[in-house]
Structure formats: C-alpha cells, structure tokens
Amino acid sequence: MARLTHAEQIEQSYDLAMMALADYLMHERDAVATVATLIRILDRDSLRDAITEVLVDSRVHPRPKTDLPART
C-alpha cells in the first residue's frame, strides 16, 4: 500500500471526521460515541506529525504572497 503524503493524511482525517458527523446526524448515532470517534481520529500520532510537517514546511519554504500590490 502506498504511503500517503502529509496533505493526504490531513485530508483523510478530515473526511473521516465528516463521515462520523454525518453518521451522527443521519443515523441518530449516540453523541458520546461520535465524540469518542472524533477524538480517536484527531488523536493519531500520524495526523499530528503530518500537521507539524506541513506547518514547518510552510515556515521554511513560504509561498510568495500574490495578493500584495506590485511595487513601483
């Protein structure tokens, strides 16, 4: 199985969290079970590592600011 990139890991966790919330809303799932599921999703070391790597990378390699007016 291919290893997910950091961005893909974050996106996958977001998708899993949205599915847990949809299950709660659509299937009248227990709120306590839903919160426990969300905590399990968000409390993974791999997710924390992915978020940290994305944040560090953005500090080390900042994107150019395209919304600034051109200097004259």
PDB file with one MODEL, atoms N, CA, C and O in Angstrom:
MODEL        1
ATOM      1  N   MET A   1       0.843  -1.178   0.000  1.00  0.00           N
ATOM      2  CA  MET A   1       0.000   0.000   0.000  1.00  0.00           C
ATOM      3  C   MET A   1       0.892   1.246   0.000  1.00  0.00           C
ATOM      4  O   MET A   1       1.896   1.298   0.711  1.00  0.00           O
ATOM      5  N   ALA A   2       0.530   2.217  -0.778  1.00  0.00           N
ATOM      6  CA  ALA A   2       1.314   3.444  -0.907  1.00  0.00           C
ATOM      7  C   ALA A   2       1.149   4.306   0.347  1.00  0.00           C
ATOM      8  O   ALA A   2       0.079   4.358   0.954  1.00  0.00           O
ATOM      9  N   ARG A   3       2.227   4.970   0.711  1.00  0.00           N
ATOM     10  CA  ARG A   3       2.207   5.866   1.865  1.00  0.00           C
ATOM     11  C   ARG A   3       1.578   7.194   1.443  1.00  0.00           C
ATOM     12  O   ARG A   3       1.884   7.729   0.378  1.00  0.00           O
ATOM     13  N   LEU A   4       0.706   7.710   2.284  1.00  0.00           N
ATOM     14  CA  LEU A   4       0.042   8.973   1.986  1.00  0.00           C
ATOM     15  C   LEU A   4       0.980  10.139   2.285  1.00  0.00           C
ATOM     16  O   LEU A   4       1.800  10.078   3.201  1.00  0.00           O
ATOM     17  N   THR A   5       0.843  11.197   1.495  1.00  0.00           N
ATOM     18  CA  THR A   5       1.587  12.419   1.788  1.00  0.00           C
ATOM     19  C   THR A   5       0.975  13.060   3.035  1.00  0.00           C
ATOM     20  O   THR A   5      -0.103  12.664   3.478  1.00  0.00           O
ATOM     21  N   HIS A   6       1.665  14.046   3.593  1.00  0.00           N
ATOM     22  CA  HIS A   6       1.145  14.732   4.776  1.00  0.00           C
ATOM     23  C   HIS A   6      -0.207  15.373   4.484  1.00  0.00           C
ATOM     24  O   HIS A   6      -1.134  15.276   5.288  1.00  0.00           O
ATOM     25  N   ALA A   7      -0.312  16.022   3.342  1.00  0.00           N
ATOM     26  CA  ALA A   7      -1.578  16.662   2.969  1.00  0.00           C
ATOM     27  C   ALA A   7      -2.688  15.624   2.809  1.00  0.00           C
ATOM     28  O   ALA A   7      -3.827  15.872   3.203  1.00  0.00           O
ATOM     29  N   GLU A   8      -2.369  14.475   2.239  1.00  0.00           N
ATOM     30  CA  GLU A   8      -3.363  13.412   2.071  1.00  0.00           C
ATOM     31  C   GLU A   8      -3.794  12.843   3.420  1.00  0.00           C
ATOM     32  O   GLU A   8      -4.963  12.501   3.599  1.00  0.00           O
ATOM     33  N   GLN A   9      -2.863  12.736   4.373  1.00  0.00           N
ATOM     34  CA  GLN A   9      -3.208  12.258   5.712  1.00  0.00           C
ATOM     35  C   GLN A   9      -4.168  13.220   6.399  1.00  0.00           C
ATOM     36  O   GLN A   9      -5.129  12.797   7.041  1.00  0.00           O
ATOM     37  N   ILE A  10      -3.903  14.509   6.261  1.00  0.00           N
ATOM     38  CA  ILE A  10      -4.773  15.519   6.851  1.00  0.00           C
ATOM     39  C   ILE A  10      -6.151  15.473   6.189  1.00  0.00           C
ATOM     40  O   ILE A  10      -7.175  15.521   6.870  1.00  0.00           O
ATOM     41  N   GLU A  11      -6.169  15.380   4.872  1.00  0.00           N
ATOM     42  CA  GLU A  11      -7.435  15.314   4.142  1.00  0.00           C
ATOM     43  C   GLU A  11      -8.221  14.059   4.519  1.00  0.00           C
ATOM     44  O   GLU A  11      -9.440  14.116   4.681  1.00  0.00           O
ATOM     45  N   GLN A  12      -7.532  12.935   4.657  1.00  0.00           N
ATOM     46  CA  GLN A  12      -8.203  11.693   5.029  1.00  0.00           C
ATOM     47  C   GLN A  12      -8.824  11.817   6.430  1.00  0.00           C
ATOM     48  O   GLN A  12      -9.943  11.353   6.650  1.00  0.00           O
ATOM     49  N   SER A  13      -8.123  12.423   7.352  1.00  0.00           N
ATOM     50  CA  SER A  13      -8.653  12.615   8.701  1.00  0.00           C
ATOM     51  C   SER A  13      -9.872  13.527   8.680  1.00  0.00           C
ATOM     52  O   SER A  13     -10.846  13.284   9.392  1.00  0.00           O
ATOM     53  N   TYR A  14      -9.819  14.564   7.875  1.00  0.00           N
ATOM     54  CA  TYR A  14     -10.969  15.461   7.717  1.00  0.00           C
ATOM     55  C   TYR A  14     -12.172  14.683   7.176  1.00  0.00           C
ATOM     56  O   TYR A  14     -13.287  14.824   7.677  1.00  0.00           O
ATOM     57  N   ASP A  15     -11.938  13.869   6.161  1.00  0.00           N
ATOM     58  CA  ASP A  15     -13.024  13.080   5.577  1.00  0.00           C
ATOM     59  C   ASP A  15     -13.615  12.115   6.599  1.00  0.00           C
ATOM     60  O   ASP A  15     -14.834  11.968   6.682  1.00  0.00           O
ATOM     61  N   LEU A  16     -12.759  11.460   7.375  1.00  0.00           N
ATOM     62  CA  LEU A  16     -13.244  10.531   8.404  1.00  0.00           C
ATOM     63  C   LEU A  16     -14.070  11.271   9.459  1.00  0.00           C
ATOM     64  O   LEU A  16     -15.100  10.769   9.909  1.00  0.00           O
ATOM     65  N   ALA A  17     -13.617  12.458   9.848  1.00  0.00           N
ATOM     66  CA  ALA A  17     -14.363  13.252  10.824  1.00  0.00           C
ATOM     67  C   ALA A  17     -15.726  13.669  10.260  1.00  0.00           C
ATOM     68  O   ALA A  17     -16.727  13.626  10.974  1.00  0.00           O
ATOM     69  N   MET A  18     -15.770  14.068   9.001  1.00  0.00           N
ATOM     70  CA  MET A  18     -17.043  14.449   8.388  1.00  0.00           C
ATOM     71  C   MET A  18     -17.999  13.254   8.290  1.00  0.00           C
ATOM     72  O   MET A  18     -19.209  13.406   8.461  1.00  0.00           O
ATOM     73  N   MET A  19     -17.451  12.067   8.016  1.00  0.00           N
ATOM     74  CA  MET A  19     -18.298  10.866   7.963  1.00  0.00           C
ATOM     75  C   MET A  19     -18.852  10.540   9.350  1.00  0.00           C
ATOM     76  O   MET A  19     -20.006  10.132   9.477  1.00  0.00           O
ATOM     77  N   ALA A  20     -18.036  10.718  10.386  1.00  0.00           N
ATOM     78  CA  ALA A  20     -18.515  10.465  11.748  1.00  0.00           C
ATOM     79  C   ALA A  20     -19.644  11.427  12.103  1.00  0.00           C
ATOM     80  O   ALA A  20     -20.638  11.028  12.710  1.00  0.00           O
ATOM     81  N   LEU A  21     -19.488  12.695  11.724  1.00  0.00           N
ATOM     82  CA  LEU A  21     -20.551  13.671  11.989  1.00  0.00           C
ATOM     83  C   LEU A  21     -21.807  13.372  11.173  1.00  0.00           C
ATOM     84  O   LEU A  21     -22.922  13.537  11.667  1.00  0.00           O
ATOM     85  N   ALA A  22     -21.631  12.938   9.939  1.00  0.00           N
ATOM     86  CA  ALA A  22     -22.782  12.577   9.106  1.00  0.00           C
ATOM     87  C   ALA A  22     -23.516  11.382   9.701  1.00  0.00           C
ATOM     88  O   ALA A  22     -24.746  11.354   9.706  1.00  0.00           O
ATOM     89  N   ASP A  23     -22.779  10.398  10.200  1.00  0.00           N
ATOM     90  CA  ASP A  23     -23.411   9.252  10.857  1.00  0.00           C
ATOM     91  C   ASP A  23     -24.229   9.706  12.053  1.00  0.00           C
ATOM     92  O   ASP A  23     -25.334   9.211  12.280  1.00  0.00           O
ATOM     93  N   TYR A  24     -23.695  10.638  12.813  1.00  0.00           N
ATOM     94  CA  TYR A  24     -24.409  11.162  13.973  1.00  0.00           C
ATOM     95  C   TYR A  24     -25.710  11.842  13.545  1.00  0.00           C
ATOM     96  O   TYR A  24     -26.759  11.617  14.147  1.00  0.00           O
ATOM     97  N   LEU A  25     -25.638  12.670  12.509  1.00  0.00           N
ATOM     98  CA  LEU A  25     -26.812  13.423  12.068  1.00  0.00           C
ATOM     99  C   LEU A  25     -27.819  12.562  11.321  1.00  0.00           C
ATOM    100  O   LEU A  25     -29.024  12.689  11.542  1.00  0.00           O
ATOM    101  N   MET A  26     -27.349  11.702  10.452  1.00  0.00           N
ATOM    102  CA  MET A  26     -28.243  10.937   9.573  1.00  0.00           C
ATOM    103  C   MET A  26     -28.815   9.686  10.250  1.00  0.00           C
ATOM    104  O   MET A  26     -29.951   9.294   9.981  1.00  0.00           O
ATOM    105  N   HIS A  27     -28.034   9.074  11.116  1.00  0.00           N
ATOM    106  CA  HIS A  27     -28.448   7.802  11.699  1.00  0.00           C
ATOM    107  C   HIS A  27     -28.730   7.916  13.192  1.00  0.00           C
ATOM    108  O   HIS A  27     -28.863   6.912  13.891  1.00  0.00           O
ATOM    109  N   GLU A  28     -28.820   9.155  13.668  1.00  0.00           N
ATOM    110  CA  GLU A  28     -29.109   9.422  15.074  1.00  0.00           C
ATOM    111  C   GLU A  28     -28.208   8.608  15.995  1.00  0.00           C
ATOM    112  O   GLU A  28     -28.661   7.989  16.957  1.00  0.00           O
ATOM    113  N   ARG A  29     -26.933   8.629  15.673  1.00  0.00           N
ATOM    114  CA  ARG A  29     -25.935   7.923  16.469  1.00  0.00           C
ATOM    115  C   ARG A  29     -25.739   8.626  17.802  1.00  0.00           C
ATOM    116  O   ARG A  29     -25.977   9.829  17.914  1.00  0.00           O
ATOM    117  N   ASP A  30     -25.318   7.901  18.787  1.00  0.00           N
ATOM    118  CA  ASP A  30     -25.085   8.420  20.128  1.00  0.00           C
ATOM    119  C   ASP A  30     -24.013   9.511  20.101  1.00  0.00           C
ATOM    120  O   ASP A  30     -22.960   9.331  19.490  1.00  0.00           O
ATOM    121  N   ALA A  31     -24.278  10.632  20.755  1.00  0.00           N
ATOM    122  CA  ALA A  31     -23.330  11.749  20.774  1.00  0.00           C
ATOM    123  C   ALA A  31     -22.015  11.365  21.444  1.00  0.00           C
ATOM    124  O   ALA A  31     -20.949  11.778  20.988  1.00  0.00           O
ATOM    125  N   VAL A  32     -22.075  10.584  22.514  1.00  0.00           N
ATOM    126  CA  VAL A  32     -20.856  10.182  23.220  1.00  0.00           C
ATOM    127  C   VAL A  32     -19.984   9.323  22.305  1.00  0.00           C
ATOM    128  O   VAL A  32     -18.766   9.495  22.275  1.00  0.00           O
ATOM    129  N   ALA A  33     -20.587   8.414  21.568  1.00  0.00           N
ATOM    130  CA  ALA A  33     -19.832   7.561  20.638  1.00  0.00           C
ATOM    131  C   ALA A  33     -19.241   8.399  19.511  1.00  0.00           C
ATOM    132  O   ALA A  33     -18.122   8.144  19.066  1.00  0.00           O
ATOM    133  N   THR A  34     -19.983   9.388  19.054  1.00  0.00           N
ATOM    134  CA  THR A  34     -19.492  10.256  17.978  1.00  0.00           C
ATOM    135  C   THR A  34     -18.287  11.057  18.443  1.00  0.00           C
ATOM    136  O   THR A  34     -17.297  11.161  17.719  1.00  0.00           O
ATOM    137  N   VAL A  35     -18.357  11.620  19.635  1.00  0.00           N
ATOM    138  CA  VAL A  35     -17.224  12.381  20.176  1.00  0.00           C
ATOM    139  C   VAL A  35     -16.018  11.465  20.367  1.00  0.00           C
ATOM    140  O   VAL A  35     -14.890  11.859  20.073  1.00  0.00           O
ATOM    141  N   ALA A  36     -16.243  10.258  20.853  1.00  0.00           N
ATOM    142  CA  ALA A  36     -15.138   9.307  21.028  1.00  0.00           C
ATOM    143  C   ALA A  36     -14.489   8.983  19.687  1.00  0.00           C
ATOM    144  O   ALA A  36     -13.266   8.878  19.599  1.00  0.00           O
ATOM    145  N   THR A  37     -15.295   8.825  18.647  1.00  0.00           N
ATOM    146  CA  THR A  37     -14.766   8.570  17.303  1.00  0.00           C
ATOM    147  C   THR A  37     -13.944   9.751  16.813  1.00  0.00           C
ATOM    148  O   THR A  37     -12.856   9.568  16.267  1.00  0.00           O
ATOM    149  N   LEU A  38     -14.458  10.962  17.006  1.00  0.00           N
ATOM    150  CA  LEU A  38     -13.727  12.157  16.578  1.00  0.00           C
ATOM    151  C   LEU A  38     -12.403  12.295  17.329  1.00  0.00           C
ATOM    152  O   LEU A  38     -11.392  12.672  16.737  1.00  0.00           O
ATOM    153  N   ILE A  39     -12.404  11.996  18.615  1.00  0.00           N
ATOM    154  CA  ILE A  39     -11.162  12.070  19.388  1.00  0.00           C
ATOM    155  C   ILE A  39     -10.164  11.044  18.875  1.00  0.00           C
ATOM    156  O   ILE A  39      -8.976  11.347  18.763  1.00  0.00           O
ATOM    157  N   ARG A  40     -10.625   9.830  18.560  1.00  0.00           N
ATOM    158  CA  ARG A  40      -9.714   8.813  18.015  1.00  0.00           C
ATOM    159  C   ARG A  40      -9.112   9.270  16.693  1.00  0.00           C
ATOM    160  O   ARG A  40      -7.929   9.043  16.438  1.00  0.00           O
ATOM    161  N   ILE A  41      -9.916   9.909  15.854  1.00  0.00           N
ATOM    162  CA  ILE A  41      -9.428  10.399  14.558  1.00  0.00           C
ATOM    163  C   ILE A  41      -8.387  11.494  14.756  1.00  0.00           C
ATOM    164  O   ILE A  41      -7.330  11.478  14.127  1.00  0.00           O
ATOM    165  N   LEU A  42      -8.693  12.438  15.629  1.00  0.00           N
ATOM    166  CA  LEU A  42      -7.817  13.598  15.819  1.00  0.00           C
ATOM    167  C   LEU A  42      -6.607  13.322  16.701  1.00  0.00           C
ATOM    168  O   LEU A  42      -5.648  14.093  16.691  1.00  0.00           O
ATOM    169  N   ASP A  43      -6.640  12.243  17.457  1.00  0.00           N
ATOM    170  CA  ASP A  43      -5.578  11.961  18.411  1.00  0.00           C
ATOM    171  C   ASP A  43      -4.534  10.986  17.872  1.00  0.00           C
ATOM    172  O   ASP A  43      -3.785  10.390  18.646  1.00  0.00           O
ATOM    173  N   ARG A  44      -4.482  10.822  16.572  1.00  0.00           N
ATOM    174  CA  ARG A  44      -3.486   9.921  15.982  1.00  0.00           C
ATOM    175  C   ARG A  44      -2.146  10.637  15.851  1.00  0.00           C
ATOM    176  O   ARG A  44      -2.078  11.798  15.448  1.00  0.00           O
ATOM    177  N   ASP A  45      -1.091   9.921  16.198  1.00  0.00           N
ATOM    178  CA  ASP A  45       0.251  10.487  16.067  1.00  0.00           C
ATOM    179  C   ASP A  45       0.557  10.864  14.622  1.00  0.00           C
ATOM    180  O   ASP A  45       1.195  11.884  14.360  1.00  0.00           O
ATOM    181  N   SER A  46       0.101  10.041  13.691  1.00  0.00           N
ATOM    182  CA  SER A  46       0.390  10.316  12.278  1.00  0.00           C
ATOM    183  C   SER A  46      -0.256  11.623  11.828  1.00  0.00           C
ATOM    184  O   SER A  46       0.321  12.341  11.012  1.00  0.00           O
ATOM    185  N   LEU A  47      -1.431  11.942  12.340  1.00  0.00           N
ATOM    186  CA  LEU A  47      -2.083  13.209  11.982  1.00  0.00           C
ATOM    187  C   LEU A  47      -1.311  14.381  12.577  1.00  0.00           C
ATOM    188  O   LEU A  47      -1.065  15.374  11.892  1.00  0.00           O
ATOM    189  N   ARG A  48      -0.929  14.273  13.841  1.00  0.00           N
ATOM    190  CA  ARG A  48      -0.142  15.351  14.463  1.00  0.00           C
ATOM    191  C   ARG A  48       1.177  15.560  13.731  1.00  0.00           C
ATOM    192  O   ARG A  48       1.589  16.695  13.490  1.00  0.00           O
ATOM    193  N   ASP A  49       1.833  14.466  13.380  1.00  0.00           N
ATOM    194  CA  ASP A  49       3.096  14.572  12.638  1.00  0.00           C
ATOM    195  C   ASP A  49       2.889  15.243  11.289  1.00  0.00           C
ATOM    196  O   ASP A  49       3.694  16.078  10.875  1.00  0.00           O
ATOM    197  N   ALA A  50       1.804  14.876  10.598  1.00  0.00           N
ATOM    198  CA  ALA A  50       1.526  15.456   9.283  1.00  0.00           C
ATOM    199  C   ALA A  50       1.267  16.958   9.396  1.00  0.00           C
ATOM    200  O   ALA A  50       1.788  17.741   8.602  1.00  0.00           O
ATOM    201  N   ILE A  51       0.474  17.354  10.370  1.00  0.00           N
ATOM    202  CA  ILE A  51       0.175  18.779  10.560  1.00  0.00           C
ATOM    203  C   ILE A  51       1.456  19.538  10.903  1.00  0.00           C
ATOM    204  O   ILE A  51       1.699  20.620  10.369  1.00  0.00           O
ATOM    205  N   THR A  52       2.268  18.975  11.788  1.00  0.00           N
ATOM    206  CA  THR A  52       3.530  19.614  12.162  1.00  0.00           C
ATOM    207  C   THR A  52       4.434  19.786  10.948  1.00  0.00           C
ATOM    208  O   THR A  52       5.014  20.853  10.748  1.00  0.00           O
ATOM    209  N   GLU A  53       4.554  18.737  10.138  1.00  0.00           N
ATOM    210  CA  GLU A  53       5.415  18.817   8.954  1.00  0.00           C
ATOM    211  C   GLU A  53       4.917  19.868   7.972  1.00  0.00           C
ATOM    212  O   GLU A  53       5.720  20.597   7.391  1.00  0.00           O
ATOM    213  N   VAL A  54       3.615  19.958   7.779  1.00  0.00           N
ATOM    214  CA  VAL A  54       3.059  20.961   6.860  1.00  0.00           C
ATOM    215  C   VAL A  54       3.334  22.362   7.392  1.00  0.00           C
ATOM    216  O   VAL A  54       3.705  23.254   6.629  1.00  0.00           O
ATOM    217  N   LEU A  55       3.154  22.561   8.695  1.00  0.00           N
ATOM    218  CA  LEU A  55       3.409  23.879   9.278  1.00  0.00           C
ATOM    219  C   LEU A  55       4.884  24.252   9.217  1.00  0.00           C
ATOM    220  O   LEU A  55       5.222  25.387   8.880  1.00  0.00           O
ATOM    221  N   VAL A  56       5.758  23.315   9.536  1.00  0.00           N
ATOM    222  CA  VAL A  56       7.201  23.582   9.473  1.00  0.00           C
ATOM    223  C   VAL A  56       7.607  23.885   8.043  1.00  0.00           C
ATOM    224  O   VAL A  56       8.360  24.826   7.794  1.00  0.00           O
ATOM    225  N   ASP A  57       7.113  23.092   7.103  1.00  0.00           N
ATOM    226  CA  ASP A  57       7.453  23.315   5.698  1.00  0.00           C
ATOM    227  C   ASP A  57       6.996  24.688   5.228  1.00  0.00           C
ATOM    228  O   ASP A  57       7.694  25.338   4.449  1.00  0.00           O
ATOM    229  N   SER A  58       5.842  25.134   5.688  1.00  0.00           N
ATOM    230  CA  SER A  58       5.352  26.455   5.268  1.00  0.00           C
ATOM    231  C   SER A  58       6.200  27.579   5.860  1.00  0.00           C
ATOM    232  O   SER A  58       6.300  28.660   5.279  1.00  0.00           O
ATOM    233  N   ARG A  59       6.809  27.322   7.015  1.00  0.00           N
ATOM    234  CA  ARG A  59       7.707  28.331   7.605  1.00  0.00           C
ATOM    235  C   ARG A  59       9.065  28.337   6.911  1.00  0.00           C
ATOM    236  O   ARG A  59       9.660  29.396   6.714  1.00  0.00           O
ATOM    237  N   VAL A  60       9.552  27.160   6.542  1.00  0.00           N
ATOM    238  CA  VAL A  60      10.867  27.042   5.913  1.00  0.00           C
ATOM    239  C   VAL A  60      10.813  27.455   4.448  1.00  0.00           C
ATOM    240  O   VAL A  60      11.747  28.072   3.935  1.00  0.00           O
ATOM    241  N   HIS A  61       9.724  27.114   3.783  1.00  0.00           N
ATOM    242  CA  HIS A  61       9.550  27.410   2.362  1.00  0.00           C
ATOM    243  C   HIS A  61       8.253  28.193   2.158  1.00  0.00           C
ATOM    244  O   HIS A  61       7.295  27.659   1.599  1.00  0.00           O
ATOM    245  N   PRO A  62       8.210  29.456   2.605  1.00  0.00           N
ATOM    246  CA  PRO A  62       6.961  30.217   2.472  1.00  0.00           C
ATOM    247  C   PRO A  62       6.595  30.447   1.004  1.00  0.00           C
ATOM    248  O   PRO A  62       7.453  30.611   0.136  1.00  0.00           O
ATOM    249  N   ARG A  63       5.314  30.451   0.775  1.00  0.00           N
ATOM    250  CA  ARG A  63       4.829  30.720  -0.579  1.00  0.00           C
ATOM    251  C   ARG A  63       4.903  32.208  -0.850  1.00  0.00           C
ATOM    252  O   ARG A  63       4.747  33.015   0.067  1.00  0.00           O
ATOM    253  N   PRO A  64       5.140  32.585  -2.103  1.00  0.00           N
ATOM    254  CA  PRO A  64       5.146  34.018  -2.425  1.00  0.00           C
ATOM    255  C   PRO A  64       3.757  34.608  -2.217  1.00  0.00           C
ATOM    256  O   PRO A  64       2.745  33.967  -2.501  1.00  0.00           O
ATOM    257  N   LYS A  65       3.728  35.822  -1.723  1.00  0.00           N
ATOM    258  CA  LYS A  65       2.447  36.495  -1.486  1.00  0.00           C
ATOM    259  C   LYS A  65       1.994  37.145  -2.777  1.00  0.00           C
ATOM    260  O   LYS A  65       2.577  38.135  -3.218  1.00  0.00           O
ATOM    261  N   THR A  66       0.961  36.595  -3.381  1.00  0.00           N
ATOM    262  CA  THR A  66       0.471  37.104  -4.649  1.00  0.00           C
ATOM    263  C   THR A  66      -0.578  38.180  -4.500  1.00  0.00           C
ATOM    264  O   THR A  66      -0.946  38.833  -5.476  1.00  0.00           O
ATOM    265  N   ASP A  67      -1.069  38.371  -3.270  1.00  0.00           N
ATOM    266  CA  ASP A  67      -2.125  39.354  -3.076  1.00  0.00           C
ATOM    267  C   ASP A  67      -1.586  40.761  -2.770  1.00  0.00           C
ATOM    268  O   ASP A  67      -2.370  41.691  -2.581  1.00  0.00           O
ATOM    269  N   LEU A  68      -0.289  40.919  -2.720  1.00  0.00           N
ATOM    270  CA  LEU A  68       0.297  42.227  -2.480  1.00  0.00           C
ATOM    271  C   LEU A  68       0.363  43.012  -3.794  1.00  0.00           C
ATOM    272  O   LEU A  68       0.636  42.438  -4.849  1.00  0.00           O
ATOM    273  N   PRO A  69       0.116  44.313  -3.729  1.00  0.00           N
ATOM    274  CA  PRO A  69       0.218  45.115  -4.950  1.00  0.00           C
ATOM    275  C   PRO A  69       1.669  45.172  -5.432  1.00  0.00           C
ATOM    276  O   PRO A  69       2.606  45.102  -4.637  1.00  0.00           O
ATOM    277  N   ALA A  70       1.829  45.298  -6.716  1.00  0.00           N
ATOM    278  CA  ALA A  70       3.174  45.357  -7.325  1.00  0.00           C
ATOM    279  C   ALA A  70       3.874  46.617  -6.866  1.00  0.00           C
ATOM    280  O   ALA A  70       3.258  47.678  -6.767  1.00  0.00           O
ATOM    281  N   ARG A  71       5.161  46.502  -6.586  1.00  0.00           N
ATOM    282  CA  ARG A  71       5.954  47.665  -6.163  1.00  0.00           C
ATOM    283  C   ARG A  71       6.370  48.466  -7.384  1.00  0.00           C
ATOM    284  O   ARG A  71       6.744  47.906  -8.415  1.00  0.00           O
ATOM    285  N   THR A  72       6.301  49.759  -7.257  1.00  0.00           N
ATOM    286  CA  THR A  72       6.712  50.627  -8.363  1.00  0.00           C
ATOM    287  C   THR A  72       7.939  51.415  -8.036  1.00  0.00           C
ATOM    288  O   THR A  72       8.412  52.193  -8.864  1.00  0.00           O
TER     289      THR A  72
ENDMDL
END
